[in-house]
Structure formats: C-alpha cells, structure tokens
Amino acid sequence: MDKKDRSLMFQAIAGTVGRNREIRRLHFEKGKSIPEIARMYKMSRQAIWVICTREE
C-alpha cells in the first residue's frame, strides 16, 4: 500500500460516520453516481468509492 492509497483510505475513514451514511444513501437509494457525489462533497471519486464499497 503506497502513500496515495493510505491517504485515500484515511480521507474516507476520517469522515464522520453520519456523512458516510449520507453518501451511501445518496448512491444506493437516490441512485446518484459516484462522480456526482464527489463533486457535491468536494472529495475524490476514489474516496467516495471506498465509502460506498466498504461495509459499515
């Protein structure tokens, strides 16, 4: 795991659980795409992807 992966993981996990839950809800219930959510929250697409694919 290189430095970039570690920082992405930290960026995704450091976010509050409430925000992560909201991001997951937008993606799965509202059907928003990952790039759309990334723009809304000003986060990287990879970080959103990690949040959406990681089990809570």
CHARMM-style PDB file with segment names, atoms N, HN, CA, C and O in Angstrom:
ATOM      1  N   MET     1       0.861  -1.190   0.000  1.00  0.00      PROA
ATOM      2  CA  MET     1       0.000   0.000   0.000  1.00  0.00      PROA
ATOM      3  C   MET     1       0.900   1.244   0.000  1.00  0.00      PROA
ATOM      4  O   MET     1       1.670   1.461   0.936  1.00  0.00      PROA
ATOM      5  N   ASP     2       0.797   2.033  -1.033  1.00  0.00      PROA
ATOM      6  HN  ASP     2       0.172   1.857  -1.793  1.00  0.00      PROA
ATOM      7  CA  ASP     2       1.651   3.224  -1.092  1.00  0.00      PROA
ATOM      8  C   ASP     2       0.988   4.409  -0.379  1.00  0.00      PROA
ATOM      9  O   ASP     2      -0.120   4.314   0.149  1.00  0.00      PROA
ATOM     10  N   LYS     3       1.718   5.521  -0.392  1.00  0.00      PROA
ATOM     11  HN  LYS     3       2.618   5.598  -0.821  1.00  0.00      PROA
ATOM     12  CA  LYS     3       1.269   6.704   0.352  1.00  0.00      PROA
ATOM     13  C   LYS     3      -0.097   7.209  -0.120  1.00  0.00      PROA
ATOM     14  O   LYS     3      -0.928   7.623   0.688  1.00  0.00      PROA
ATOM     15  N   LYS     4      -0.321   7.169  -1.451  1.00  0.00      PROA
ATOM     16  HN  LYS     4       0.354   6.833  -2.108  1.00  0.00      PROA
ATOM     17  CA  LYS     4      -1.577   7.680  -2.009  1.00  0.00      PROA
ATOM     18  C   LYS     4      -2.772   6.841  -1.525  1.00  0.00      PROA
ATOM     19  O   LYS     4      -3.805   7.387  -1.136  1.00  0.00      PROA
ATOM     20  N   ASP     5      -2.615   5.500  -1.555  1.00  0.00      PROA
ATOM     21  HN  ASP     5      -1.776   5.057  -1.870  1.00  0.00      PROA
ATOM     22  CA  ASP     5      -3.686   4.617  -1.087  1.00  0.00      PROA
ATOM     23  C   ASP     5      -4.009   4.887   0.376  1.00  0.00      PROA
ATOM     24  O   ASP     5      -5.173   4.956   0.769  1.00  0.00      PROA
ATOM     25  N   ARG     6      -2.958   5.037   1.170  1.00  0.00      PROA
ATOM     26  HN  ARG     6      -2.012   4.981   0.850  1.00  0.00      PROA
ATOM     27  CA  ARG     6      -3.152   5.269   2.601  1.00  0.00      PROA
ATOM     28  C   ARG     6      -3.910   6.570   2.840  1.00  0.00      PROA
ATOM     29  O   ARG     6      -4.808   6.625   3.680  1.00  0.00      PROA
ATOM     30  N   SER     7      -3.548   7.616   2.098  1.00  0.00      PROA
ATOM     31  HN  SER     7      -2.818   7.572   1.416  1.00  0.00      PROA
ATOM     32  CA  SER     7      -4.226   8.898   2.310  1.00  0.00      PROA
ATOM     33  C   SER     7      -5.680   8.828   1.849  1.00  0.00      PROA
ATOM     34  O   SER     7      -6.551   9.452   2.455  1.00  0.00      PROA
ATOM     35  N   LEU     8      -5.950   8.072   0.782  1.00  0.00      PROA
ATOM     36  HN  LEU     8      -5.243   7.564   0.290  1.00  0.00      PROA
ATOM     37  CA  LEU     8      -7.334   7.905   0.319  1.00  0.00      PROA
ATOM     38  C   LEU     8      -8.154   7.181   1.371  1.00  0.00      PROA
ATOM     39  O   LEU     8      -9.288   7.557   1.665  1.00  0.00      PROA
ATOM     40  N   MET     9      -7.557   6.132   1.934  1.00  0.00      PROA
ATOM     41  HN  MET     9      -6.635   5.827   1.694  1.00  0.00      PROA
ATOM     42  CA  MET     9      -8.269   5.363   2.941  1.00  0.00      PROA
ATOM     43  C   MET     9      -8.545   6.247   4.156  1.00  0.00      PROA
ATOM     44  O   MET     9      -9.641   6.230   4.715  1.00  0.00      PROA
ATOM     45  N   PHE    10      -7.532   7.021   4.554  1.00  0.00      PROA
ATOM     46  HN  PHE    10      -6.642   7.035   4.100  1.00  0.00      PROA
ATOM     47  CA  PHE    10      -7.697   7.910   5.704  1.00  0.00      PROA
ATOM     48  C   PHE    10      -8.779   8.944   5.425  1.00  0.00      PROA
ATOM     49  O   PHE    10      -9.604   9.240   6.289  1.00  0.00      PROA
ATOM     50  N   GLN    11      -8.769   9.492   4.212  1.00  0.00      PROA
ATOM     51  HN  GLN    11      -8.099   9.251   3.510  1.00  0.00      PROA
ATOM     52  CA  GLN    11      -9.756  10.507   3.824  1.00  0.00      PROA
ATOM     53  C   GLN    11     -11.170   9.931   3.924  1.00  0.00      PROA
ATOM     54  O   GLN    11     -12.098  10.619   4.350  1.00  0.00      PROA
ATOM     55  N   ALA    12     -11.325   8.666   3.530  1.00  0.00      PROA
ATOM     56  HN  ALA    12     -10.571   8.108   3.184  1.00  0.00      PROA
ATOM     57  CA  ALA    12     -12.649   8.042   3.551  1.00  0.00      PROA
ATOM     58  C   ALA    12     -13.079   7.692   4.973  1.00  0.00      PROA
ATOM     59  O   ALA    12     -14.237   7.882   5.343  1.00  0.00      PROA
ATOM     60  N   ILE    13     -12.138   7.178   5.764  1.00  0.00      PROA
ATOM     61  HN  ILE    13     -11.198   7.023   5.463  1.00  0.00      PROA
ATOM     62  CA  ILE    13     -12.487   6.696   7.099  1.00  0.00      PROA
ATOM     63  C   ILE    13     -12.574   7.852   8.096  1.00  0.00      PROA
ATOM     64  O   ILE    13     -13.352   7.798   9.048  1.00  0.00      PROA
ATOM     65  N   ALA    14     -11.766   8.907   7.872  1.00  0.00      PROA
ATOM     66  HN  ALA    14     -11.134   8.951   7.099  1.00  0.00      PROA
ATOM     67  CA  ALA    14     -11.749  10.039   8.799  1.00  0.00      PROA
ATOM     68  C   ALA    14     -13.069  10.809   8.763  1.00  0.00      PROA
ATOM     69  O   ALA    14     -13.421  11.490   9.726  1.00  0.00      PROA
ATOM     70  N   GLY    15     -13.791  10.699   7.660  1.00  0.00      PROA
ATOM     71  HN  GLY    15     -13.505  10.146   6.877  1.00  0.00      PROA
ATOM     72  CA  GLY    15     -15.080  11.366   7.550  1.00  0.00      PROA
ATOM     73  C   GLY    15     -16.017  10.859   8.626  1.00  0.00      PROA
ATOM     74  O   GLY    15     -15.917   9.708   9.052  1.00  0.00      PROA
ATOM     75  N   THR    16     -16.920  11.707   9.063  1.00  0.00      PROA
ATOM     76  HN  THR    16     -17.001  12.641   8.717  1.00  0.00      PROA
ATOM     77  CA  THR    16     -17.838  11.280  10.113  1.00  0.00      PROA
ATOM     78  C   THR    16     -18.719  10.152   9.592  1.00  0.00      PROA
ATOM     79  O   THR    16     -19.028  10.092   8.402  1.00  0.00      PROA
ATOM     80  N   VAL    17     -19.113   9.279  10.476  1.00  0.00      PROA
ATOM     81  HN  VAL    17     -18.863   9.328  11.443  1.00  0.00      PROA
ATOM     82  CA  VAL    17     -19.958   8.152  10.103  1.00  0.00      PROA
ATOM     83  C   VAL    17     -21.274   8.656   9.515  1.00  0.00      PROA
ATOM     84  O   VAL    17     -21.801   8.062   8.574  1.00  0.00      PROA
ATOM     85  N   GLY    18     -21.803   9.745  10.062  1.00  0.00      PROA
ATOM     86  HN  GLY    18     -21.374  10.227  10.826  1.00  0.00      PROA
ATOM     87  CA  GLY    18     -23.058  10.304   9.563  1.00  0.00      PROA
ATOM     88  C   GLY    18     -22.956  10.735   8.120  1.00  0.00      PROA
ATOM     89  O   GLY    18     -23.857  10.481   7.320  1.00  0.00      PROA
ATOM     90  N   ARG    19     -21.843  11.396   7.783  1.00  0.00      PROA
ATOM     91  HN  ARG    19     -21.111  11.603   8.433  1.00  0.00      PROA
ATOM     92  CA  ARG    19     -21.648  11.838   6.402  1.00  0.00      PROA
ATOM     93  C   ARG    19     -21.474  10.626   5.484  1.00  0.00      PROA
ATOM     94  O   ARG    19     -22.016  10.593   4.379  1.00  0.00      PROA
ATOM     95  N   ASN    20     -20.715   9.632   5.951  1.00  0.00      PROA
ATOM     96  HN  ASN    20     -20.275   9.659   6.849  1.00  0.00      PROA
ATOM     97  CA  ASN    20     -20.521   8.428   5.139  1.00  0.00      PROA
ATOM     98  C   ASN    20     -21.847   7.723   4.884  1.00  0.00      PROA
ATOM     99  O   ASN    20     -22.093   7.224   3.787  1.00  0.00      PROA
ATOM    100  N   ARG    21     -22.698   7.686   5.906  1.00  0.00      PROA
ATOM    101  HN  ARG    21     -22.498   8.092   6.798  1.00  0.00      PROA
ATOM    102  CA  ARG    21     -24.006   7.055   5.758  1.00  0.00      PROA
ATOM    103  C   ARG    21     -24.841   7.825   4.738  1.00  0.00      PROA
ATOM    104  O   ARG    21     -25.544   7.229   3.922  1.00  0.00      PROA
ATOM    105  N   GLU    22     -24.759   9.153   4.791  1.00  0.00      PROA
ATOM    106  HN  GLU    22     -24.188   9.637   5.454  1.00  0.00      PROA
ATOM    107  CA  GLU    22     -25.482  10.011   3.850  1.00  0.00      PROA
ATOM    108  C   GLU    22     -24.990   9.773   2.418  1.00  0.00      PROA
ATOM    109  O   GLU    22     -25.791   9.686   1.488  1.00  0.00      PROA
ATOM    110  N   ILE    23     -23.676   9.669   2.251  1.00  0.00      PROA
ATOM    111  HN  ILE    23     -23.025   9.740   3.007  1.00  0.00      PROA
ATOM    112  CA  ILE    23     -23.087   9.414   0.925  1.00  0.00      PROA
ATOM    113  C   ILE    23     -23.568   8.065   0.393  1.00  0.00      PROA
ATOM    114  O   ILE    23     -23.937   7.943  -0.775  1.00  0.00      PROA
ATOM    115  N   ARG    24     -23.559   7.051   1.268  1.00  0.00      PROA
ATOM    116  HN  ARG    24     -23.259   7.151   2.216  1.00  0.00      PROA
ATOM    117  CA  ARG    24     -24.002   5.712   0.869  1.00  0.00      PROA
ATOM    118  C   ARG    24     -25.479   5.736   0.469  1.00  0.00      PROA
ATOM    119  O   ARG    24     -25.875   5.092  -0.503  1.00  0.00      PROA
ATOM    120  N   ARG    25     -26.293   6.487   1.227  1.00  0.00      PROA
ATOM    121  HN  ARG    25     -25.971   7.010   2.016  1.00  0.00      PROA
ATOM    122  CA  ARG    25     -27.723   6.589   0.938  1.00  0.00      PROA
ATOM    123  C   ARG    25     -27.950   7.264  -0.415  1.00  0.00      PROA
ATOM    124  O   ARG    25     -28.779   6.812  -1.204  1.00  0.00      PROA
ATOM    125  N   LEU    26     -27.216   8.344  -0.682  1.00  0.00      PROA
ATOM    126  HN  LEU    26     -26.542   8.712  -0.041  1.00  0.00      PROA
ATOM    127  CA  LEU    26     -27.336   9.034  -1.971  1.00  0.00      PROA
ATOM    128  C   LEU    26     -27.029   8.076  -3.115  1.00  0.00      PROA
ATOM    129  O   LEU    26     -27.709   8.081  -4.141  1.00  0.00      PROA
ATOM    130  N   HSD    27     -25.998   7.253  -2.930  1.00  0.00      PROA
ATOM    131  HN  HSD    27     -25.445   7.249  -2.096  1.00  0.00      PROA
ATOM    132  CA  HSD    27     -25.559   6.364  -4.003  1.00  0.00      PROA
ATOM    133  C   HSD    27     -26.548   5.217  -4.215  1.00  0.00      PROA
ATOM    134  O   HSD    27     -26.950   4.941  -5.345  1.00  0.00      PROA
ATOM    135  N   PHE    28     -26.937   4.550  -3.126  1.00  0.00      PROA
ATOM    136  HN  PHE    28     -26.610   4.774  -2.208  1.00  0.00      PROA
ATOM    137  CA  PHE    28     -27.750   3.348  -3.280  1.00  0.00      PROA
ATOM    138  C   PHE    28     -29.251   3.608  -3.356  1.00  0.00      PROA
ATOM    139  O   PHE    28     -29.953   2.928  -4.104  1.00  0.00      PROA
ATOM    140  N   GLU    29     -29.756   4.581  -2.593  1.00  0.00      PROA
ATOM    141  HN  GLU    29     -29.185   5.134  -1.985  1.00  0.00      PROA
ATOM    142  CA  GLU    29     -31.200   4.822  -2.598  1.00  0.00      PROA
ATOM    143  C   GLU    29     -31.613   5.862  -3.624  1.00  0.00      PROA
ATOM    144  O   GLU    29     -32.626   5.696  -4.305  1.00  0.00      PROA
ATOM    145  N   LYS    30     -30.842   6.930  -3.741  1.00  0.00      PROA
ATOM    146  HN  LYS    30     -30.020   7.065  -3.189  1.00  0.00      PROA
ATOM    147  CA  LYS    30     -31.204   8.002  -4.670  1.00  0.00      PROA
ATOM    148  C   LYS    30     -30.620   7.778  -6.063  1.00  0.00      PROA
ATOM    149  O   LYS    30     -30.994   8.465  -7.013  1.00  0.00      PROA
ATOM    150  N   GLY    31     -29.703   6.817  -6.184  1.00  0.00      PROA
ATOM    151  HN  GLY    31     -29.399   6.259  -5.412  1.00  0.00      PROA
ATOM    152  CA  GLY    31     -29.148   6.477  -7.492  1.00  0.00      PROA
ATOM    153  C   GLY    31     -28.179   7.499  -8.066  1.00  0.00      PROA
ATOM    154  O   GLY    31     -28.000   7.568  -9.281  1.00  0.00      PROA
ATOM    155  N   LYS    32     -27.554   8.293  -7.203  1.00  0.00      PROA
ATOM    156  HN  LYS    32     -27.699   8.237  -6.215  1.00  0.00      PROA
ATOM    157  CA  LYS    32     -26.556   9.261  -7.690  1.00  0.00      PROA
ATOM    158  C   LYS    32     -25.267   8.522  -8.054  1.00  0.00      PROA
ATOM    159  O   LYS    32     -24.898   7.537  -7.415  1.00  0.00      PROA
ATOM    160  N   SER    33     -24.593   9.018  -9.092  1.00  0.00      PROA
ATOM    161  HN  SER    33     -24.893   9.818  -9.611  1.00  0.00      PROA
ATOM    162  CA  SER    33     -23.335   8.376  -9.488  1.00  0.00      PROA
ATOM    163  C   SER    33     -22.208   8.854  -8.571  1.00  0.00      PROA
ATOM    164  O   SER    33     -22.301   9.911  -7.947  1.00  0.00      PROA
ATOM    165  N   ILE    34     -21.153   8.061  -8.503  1.00  0.00      PROA
ATOM    166  HN  ILE    34     -21.078   7.202  -9.010  1.00  0.00      PROA
ATOM    167  CA  ILE    34     -20.019   8.394  -7.647  1.00  0.00      PROA
ATOM    168  C   ILE    34     -19.384   9.739  -8.041  1.00  0.00      PROA
ATOM    169  O   ILE    34     -19.085  10.533  -7.149  1.00  0.00      PROA
ATOM    170  N   PRO    35     -19.164  10.032  -9.343  1.00  0.00      PROA
ATOM    171  CA  PRO    35     -18.609  11.350  -9.688  1.00  0.00      PROA
ATOM    172  C   PRO    35     -19.500  12.524  -9.253  1.00  0.00      PROA
ATOM    173  O   PRO    35     -18.994  13.572  -8.853  1.00  0.00      PROA
ATOM    174  N   GLU    36     -20.826  12.344  -9.331  1.00  0.00      PROA
ATOM    175  HN  GLU    36     -21.237  11.492  -9.656  1.00  0.00      PROA
ATOM    176  CA  GLU    36     -21.752  13.403  -8.880  1.00  0.00      PROA
ATOM    177  C   GLU    36     -21.571  13.673  -7.390  1.00  0.00      PROA
ATOM    178  O   GLU    36     -21.486  14.824  -6.961  1.00  0.00      PROA
ATOM    179  N   ILE    37     -21.512  12.594  -6.607  1.00  0.00      PROA
ATOM    180  HN  ILE    37     -21.581  11.659  -6.956  1.00  0.00      PROA
ATOM    181  CA  ILE    37     -21.359  12.729  -5.154  1.00  0.00      PROA
ATOM    182  C   ILE    37     -20.007  13.374  -4.844  1.00  0.00      PROA
ATOM    183  O   ILE    37     -19.910  14.218  -3.954  1.00  0.00      PROA
ATOM    184  N   ALA    38     -18.968  12.977  -5.574  1.00  0.00      PROA
ATOM    185  HN  ALA    38     -19.046  12.291  -6.298  1.00  0.00      PROA
ATOM    186  CA  ALA    38     -17.624  13.535  -5.358  1.00  0.00      PROA
ATOM    187  C   ALA    38     -17.639  15.046  -5.568  1.00  0.00      PROA
ATOM    188  O   ALA    38     -17.004  15.789  -4.819  1.00  0.00      PROA
ATOM    189  N   ARG    39     -18.364  15.493  -6.587  1.00  0.00      PROA
ATOM    190  HN  ARG    39     -18.879  14.889  -7.195  1.00  0.00      PROA
ATOM    191  CA  ARG    39     -18.459  16.939  -6.834  1.00  0.00      PROA
ATOM    192  C   ARG    39     -19.230  17.636  -5.721  1.00  0.00      PROA
ATOM    193  O   ARG    39     -18.844  18.716  -5.274  1.00  0.00      PROA
ATOM    194  N   MET    40     -20.331  17.012  -5.270  1.00  0.00      PROA
ATOM    195  HN  MET    40     -20.645  16.135  -5.634  1.00  0.00      PROA
ATOM    196  CA  MET    40     -21.147  17.617  -4.214  1.00  0.00      PROA
ATOM    197  C   MET    40     -20.348  17.807  -2.919  1.00  0.00      PROA
ATOM    198  O   MET    40     -20.431  18.853  -2.275  1.00  0.00      PROA
ATOM    199  N   TYR    41     -19.572  16.780  -2.549  1.00  0.00      PROA
ATOM    200  HN  TYR    41     -19.504  15.930  -3.072  1.00  0.00      PROA
ATOM    201  CA  TYR    41     -18.849  16.803  -1.278  1.00  0.00      PROA
ATOM    202  C   TYR    41     -17.415  17.296  -1.418  1.00  0.00      PROA
ATOM    203  O   TYR    41     -16.681  17.362  -0.431  1.00  0.00      PROA
ATOM    204  N   LYS    42     -17.003  17.650  -2.661  1.00  0.00      PROA
ATOM    205  HN  LYS    42     -17.599  17.597  -3.463  1.00  0.00      PROA
ATOM    206  CA  LYS    42     -15.630  18.091  -2.934  1.00  0.00      PROA
ATOM    207  C   LYS    42     -14.619  17.081  -2.391  1.00  0.00      PROA
ATOM    208  O   LYS    42     -13.666  17.440  -1.700  1.00  0.00      PROA
ATOM    209  N   MET    43     -14.850  15.820  -2.721  1.00  0.00      PROA
ATOM    210  HN  MET    43     -15.625  15.528  -3.282  1.00  0.00      PROA
ATOM    211  CA  MET    43     -13.936  14.742  -2.332  1.00  0.00      PROA
ATOM    212  C   MET    43     -13.532  14.006  -3.600  1.00  0.00      PROA
ATOM    213  O   MET    43     -14.145  14.177  -4.654  1.00  0.00      PROA
ATOM    214  N   SER    44     -12.487  13.182  -3.486  1.00  0.00      PROA
ATOM    215  HN  SER    44     -11.989  13.043  -2.630  1.00  0.00      PROA
ATOM    216  CA  SER    44     -12.066  12.432  -4.671  1.00  0.00      PROA
ATOM    217  C   SER    44     -13.058  11.298  -4.948  1.00  0.00      PROA
ATOM    218  O   SER    44     -13.722  10.802  -4.038  1.00  0.00      PROA
ATOM    219  N   ARG    45     -13.144  10.900  -6.209  1.00  0.00      PROA
ATOM    220  HN  ARG    45     -12.605  11.303  -6.949  1.00  0.00      PROA
ATOM    221  CA  ARG    45     -14.029   9.790  -6.577  1.00  0.00      PROA
ATOM    222  C   ARG    45     -13.599   8.508  -5.880  1.00  0.00      PROA
ATOM    223  O   ARG    45     -14.437   7.692  -5.497  1.00  0.00      PROA
ATOM    224  N   GLN    46     -12.275   8.327  -5.714  1.00  0.00      PROA
ATOM    225  HN  GLN    46     -11.594   8.990  -6.025  1.00  0.00      PROA
ATOM    226  CA  GLN    46     -11.789   7.113  -5.048  1.00  0.00      PROA
ATOM    227  C   GLN    46     -12.273   7.058  -3.603  1.00  0.00      PROA
ATOM    228  O   GLN    46     -12.652   5.996  -3.110  1.00  0.00      PROA
ATOM    229  N   ALA    47     -12.258   8.205  -2.928  1.00  0.00      PROA
ATOM    230  HN  ALA    47     -11.950   9.068  -3.329  1.00  0.00      PROA
ATOM    231  CA  ALA    47     -12.700   8.236  -1.528  1.00  0.00      PROA
ATOM    232  C   ALA    47     -14.180   7.874  -1.430  1.00  0.00      PROA
ATOM    233  O   ALA    47     -14.579   7.131  -0.533  1.00  0.00      PROA
ATOM    234  N   ILE    48     -14.995   8.394  -2.347  1.00  0.00      PROA
ATOM    235  HN  ILE    48     -14.671   8.997  -3.076  1.00  0.00      PROA
ATOM    236  CA  ILE    48     -16.429   8.076  -2.362  1.00  0.00      PROA
ATOM    237  C   ILE    48     -16.610   6.586  -2.642  1.00  0.00      PROA
ATOM    238  O   ILE    48     -17.452   5.925  -2.034  1.00  0.00      PROA
ATOM    239  N   TRP    49     -15.806   6.067  -3.576  1.00  0.00      PROA
ATOM    240  HN  TRP    49     -15.122   6.604  -4.070  1.00  0.00      PROA
ATOM    241  CA  TRP    49     -15.891   4.647  -3.932  1.00  0.00      PROA
ATOM    242  C   TRP    49     -15.583   3.778  -2.721  1.00  0.00      PROA
ATOM    243  O   TRP    49     -16.263   2.783  -2.471  1.00  0.00      PROA
ATOM    244  N   VAL    50     -14.540   4.165  -1.963  1.00  0.00      PROA
ATOM    245  HN  VAL    50     -13.987   4.974  -2.166  1.00  0.00      PROA
ATOM    246  CA  VAL    50     -14.169   3.409  -0.759  1.00  0.00      PROA
ATOM    247  C   VAL    50     -15.322   3.427   0.242  1.00  0.00      PROA
ATOM    248  O   VAL    50     -15.653   2.399   0.833  1.00  0.00      PROA
ATOM    249  N   ILE    51     -15.935   4.603   0.430  1.00  0.00      PROA
ATOM    250  HN  ILE    51     -15.666   5.437  -0.051  1.00  0.00      PROA
ATOM    251  CA  ILE    51     -17.052   4.728   1.377  1.00  0.00      PROA
ATOM    252  C   ILE    51     -18.212   3.828   0.942  1.00  0.00      PROA
ATOM    253  O   ILE    51     -18.825   3.154   1.770  1.00  0.00      PROA
ATOM    254  N   CYS    52     -18.510   3.822  -0.362  1.00  0.00      PROA
ATOM    255  HN  CYS    52     -18.012   4.370  -1.034  1.00  0.00      PROA
ATOM    256  CA  CYS    52     -19.656   3.061  -0.858  1.00  0.00      PROA
ATOM    257  C   CYS    52     -19.411   1.556  -0.853  1.00  0.00      PROA
ATOM    258  O   CYS    52     -20.353   0.777  -0.702  1.00  0.00      PROA
ATOM    259  N   THR    53     -18.153   1.136  -1.017  1.00  0.00      PROA
ATOM    260  HN  THR    53     -17.387   1.768  -1.140  1.00  0.00      PROA
ATOM    261  CA  THR    53     -17.892  -0.302  -1.110  1.00  0.00      PROA
ATOM    262  C   THR    53     -17.518  -0.919   0.231  1.00  0.00      PROA
ATOM    263  O   THR    53     -17.622  -2.133   0.403  1.00  0.00      PROA
ATOM    264  N   ARG    54     -17.081  -0.093   1.187  1.00  0.00      PROA
ATOM    265  HN  ARG    54     -16.996   0.893   1.047  1.00  0.00      PROA
ATOM    266  CA  ARG    54     -16.677  -0.619   2.486  1.00  0.00      PROA
ATOM    267  C   ARG    54     -17.926  -0.942   3.310  1.00  0.00      PROA
ATOM    268  O   ARG    54     -18.882  -0.167   3.330  1.00  0.00      PROA
ATOM    269  N   GLU    55     -17.907  -2.078   3.980  1.00  0.00      PROA
ATOM    270  HN  GLU    55     -17.130  -2.707   3.964  1.00  0.00      PROA
ATOM    271  CA  GLU    55     -19.039  -2.435   4.843  1.00  0.00      PROA
ATOM    272  C   GLU    55     -18.956  -1.617   6.125  1.00  0.00      PROA
ATOM    273  O   GLU    55     -17.868  -1.379   6.651  1.00  0.00      PROA
ATOM    274  N   GLU    56     -20.114  -1.188   6.623  1.00  0.00      PROA
ATOM    275  HN  GLU    56     -20.997  -1.382   6.196  1.00  0.00      PROA
ATOM    276  CA  GLU    56     -20.110  -0.404   7.867  1.00  0.00      PROA
ATOM    277  C   GLU    56     -20.104  -1.329   9.065  1.00  0.00      PROA
ATOM    278  OT1 GLU    56     -20.100  -0.863  10.204  1.00  0.00      PROA
TER     279      GLU     56
END
